[in-house]
Amino acid sequence: MIDVLVVDDDFMVAKVNSGFVNQIEGFRVIGTAGSGEQALERIAELHPDLVLLDLYLPDVFGLDVITRMRAAGHDCDVIVISAARELDAVRGAARRGVSNYLLKPFDVDDLRVRLERYGGTGRPERRYRWHRPA
């Protein structure tokens, strides 16, 4: 099972996206966050495998959330789901190693394809990284 944290400042968007994710076999939403600070707290608390991250958050820009998350040692994957179409945002996301970038508005099938592709990449083994010798 791939544990997902949904981060979006619009409560209804987070709720709808959570519903979409929960319909996809092998994925479950373990929490939501409505701000960057809340996202960082939930990541530390819940240890998700994957974060669906909006970039336009009320307190911290989404790319800065990724930077701070990595600096804190959290290696969960990120799929950006945002209306941010600026080239700098897309490049910044790529530099931070996001797994995918989905522009709003999107069709539920677009999200499904990206999640199924993510689930089929072999990435879920990262959850068991603690088994590997240092």
N, C-alpha and C positions, 0 to 999 in steps of 0.2 A: 504494500500500500504506500502510495506517495502522499505525504502530508503537505498540505498547501496552506499558506497564509495569504489572504487577500487584503491588499492595502489600497484603499481609495477613500478620498475625503467625502465623496457622495455616498451616503448610507445606502440609498436604493441601488446604486450601481454595484456596490460591494455585495449587497444581498443577491442581486440578479447574477453577478459573476460567480458567487458562491454556489448558487443553485445549479448553474451550468457545470461547474467543476464537479460537484457531487454526483452528477448524472453520468460521468465518464468512469467506466470501470477502471479500478486501480488507483483512483484519486479520491482524496477526502479533504475537505476544508477543516482545519483544526482551529482556525481563528481568523478574525478580521481586525484591521486597524484603520483609523480615520485620519491619522497624522503621521509625520515622520518619526517623532519621538515615541509615539505609541507603537509604531512598527518596530523600532529598535528594541523596545521593551518586550514585545511579543516574540520577536526572534530569539532573544536571550532566554525567555521563559519557555517557549514551545519547541524550539529547535526544528523548524520546518525543513523539509527537503527542498521545497520550492516556494518562492515568493512571487505572487503576481502583483506588480508594483506600478502604481500610477506615478508619474513624475511631478505633476502639479499638486503638491500637498500644501496645506496652509502654513506650515511652520518650517519645513526643511524640504529643499528640492530633492526629488527622488534619487538623482545621481549621487547627491551627498549622503543619502541614506545608505546606498550601496558602499560608498567609500568608508563610512563609519562602521558599517556592519563588518566589512572585511578587516578593518583595523582592530575590531574587537575579537577577531578570530572566528567569525561565523562563516562557514563555507557553503551555505545553502545556495542553490541556483536561483536565478531571477529571470522572469519573463516580464518585460515592460509592457504594460497596457496603458497607453496614454494618447492624448490628443496632440502631444508635442511632436510637431513635424519638422522642427528646425534641424538643419544638418548638424549643428553643434551637439544637440541633444542625442541624436542618433549615433554620432561618432563617439560621444562620451559614454554612451551605454555600451557600445562595442568595446571600447578601451577597458571598461570595467568588467568585461566578460559575461555580459548577459546572454542567456541561452536563446532568446528570441525577442522580437520587438513587434508588437501588434498595435496598429493605429486605431483609435476610436474615431468614429463609431465603427464597429465591426459586426460581422455576422457570427452567430453562435457556432456555425460550422468552421469558421476560421479559428476560433479558440479551440474547438475540438481537435482539429487537425494538428495544431501546434502542440497541444498537450499529449495527444497520442504519439506524435513524433518524438516528443521529449521522453515519454514513457518507454518508447522502443529503442532509445539510444544507449541503453545500458547504464544510464546515470543512476538508477536507484541503488546500485552497489555502494555509492558514497555514504549511504546510511550505515553501512557496516565497516566503514573505514577504521573504526577503533579496533577491529580484529587484526589489522595489519601490524607487523612488527615495526617499531620506530627505527 
